Structure formats: C-alpha cells, structure tokens
C-alpha cells in the first residue's frame, strides 16, 4: 500500500509526538518501563526515518533547515546496526532535536 506525502508527513508528526511522550518514562526508575520506552522510541525514530526517506524531493528541498540525510541515516543505523545502538544517543536525539 502506497502512502502519499501528506500521510507520510502525518506519520512523522505522530511519531514525534509519541517519542516526546515516551521520553518521560526514561526517568521512571522502573527497569521494565525503561526498556519498553527505549524500544518504543527507537521504533518511532525508525518510522520518522522511513517516512522521510519516501518524501518527494520537492518537500525535502523546500525545507533545507531539516537534517534529512541525518534523519535517514539514523533510521538506517537503528535498523541495520541495531546491535550497536547507544541508548544515550537515542535519548539525546529525542531530547535535543
């Protein structure tokens, strides 16, 4: 099923919202909740990167202030180099975009 640019932008915005909500759980002190929040944040960062990867050039070129290559690259690292993901880096990406 193909998604249009508007749907992909909505996907990005929803995933950003979820990451923002989940980041508070990283300080809960509950090890299980921490693990679930880290997993959920990583998944939503993957969604952001995948959606960004499929946006047309007209959109990404119109917004050079957004670090599109880094977003795509981070998604690729999360997916293909999952064994080397640093939780502190993931947290920093969410807390300091």
C-alpha positions as CSV (number, residue, x, y, z in Angstrom):
1,X,0.0,0.0,0.0
2,X,1.5,3.3,-1.1
3,X,1.2,6.4,1.1
4,X,1.2,9.9,-0.2
5,X,3.4,12.7,1.1
6,X,0.6,14.1,3.3
7,X,0.2,10.8,5.0
8,X,4.0,10.4,5.4
9,X,4.2,13.9,7.0
10,X,1.4,12.9,9.4
11,X,3.3,9.7,10.2
12,X,6.4,11.8,11.1
13,X,4.4,14.2,13.2
14,X,2.6,11.4,15.1
15,X,5.9,9.6,15.7
16,X,7.5,12.8,17.0
17,X,4.5,13.2,19.4
18,X,4.9,9.6,20.6
19,X,8.7,10.0,21.2
20,X,8.1,13.2,23.1
21,X,5.5,11.5,25.3
22,X,7.6,8.3,25.9
23,X,10.8,10.2,26.8
24,X,9.4,10.9,30.3
25,X,9.4,7.2,31.0
26,X,13.2,7.0,30.7
27,X,13.5,8.5,34.1
28,X,10.8,6.4,35.8
29,X,13.3,4.2,37.7
30,X,11.3,1.1,36.6
31,X,13.7,-1.1,34.5
32,X,10.8,-2.7,32.5
33,X,9.2,0.6,31.7
34,X,12.6,2.0,30.7
35,X,13.2,-0.9,28.3
36,X,9.7,-0.5,26.8
37,X,10.2,3.2,26.4
38,X,13.6,2.8,24.7
39,X,12.1,0.2,22.4
40,X,9.1,2.4,21.6
41,X,11.2,5.5,21.0
42,X,13.6,3.5,18.6
43,X,10.6,2.2,16.7
44,X,9.1,5.7,16.2
45,X,12.5,7.1,15.2
46,X,12.6,4.3,12.5
47,X,9.1,5.4,11.4
48,X,10.3,9.0,11.1
49,X,13.3,8.0,9.1
50,X,11.4,5.7,6.8
51,X,8.7,8.3,6.1
52,X,11.3,10.9,5.5
53,X,13.1,8.6,3.1
54,X,9.9,8.4,0.9
55,X,9.1,12.1,0.9
56,X,9.4,13.7,-2.6
57,X,12.4,15.9,-3.3
58,X,10.0,18.9,-3.7
59,X,9.2,18.7,0.0
60,X,12.7,18.0,1.4
61,X,14.3,20.6,-0.9
62,X,11.8,23.1,0.3
63,X,12.9,22.5,3.9
64,X,16.7,22.5,4.0
65,X,16.6,23.5,7.7
66,X,15.6,19.9,8.4
67,X,18.5,17.5,8.5
68,X,17.0,15.0,6.1
69,X,20.2,13.0,5.4
70,X,20.9,12.6,9.1
71,X,17.3,11.5,9.8
72,X,17.6,8.9,7.1
73,X,21.0,7.8,8.2
74,X,19.9,7.4,11.9
75,X,17.0,5.3,10.7
76,X,19.4,3.1,8.8
77,X,21.7,2.8,11.9
78,X,18.7,1.8,14.1
79,X,17.6,-0.9,11.6
80,X,20.8,-2.3,10.2
81,X,23.2,-1.7,13.2
82,X,20.7,-2.4,16.0
83,X,23.4,-4.2,17.9
84,X,25.4,-1.0,18.3
85,X,22.6,1.4,19.2
86,X,23.6,3.6,22.1
87,X,20.6,4.4,24.3
88,X,22.1,7.7,25.4
89,X,22.4,8.8,21.7
90,X,18.8,7.8,21.1
91,X,17.7,9.8,24.1
92,X,19.7,12.8,23.0
93,X,18.1,12.8,19.6
94,X,14.7,12.9,21.2
95,X,15.5,15.5,23.9
96,X,17.7,17.8,21.7
97,X,16.4,17.6,18.1
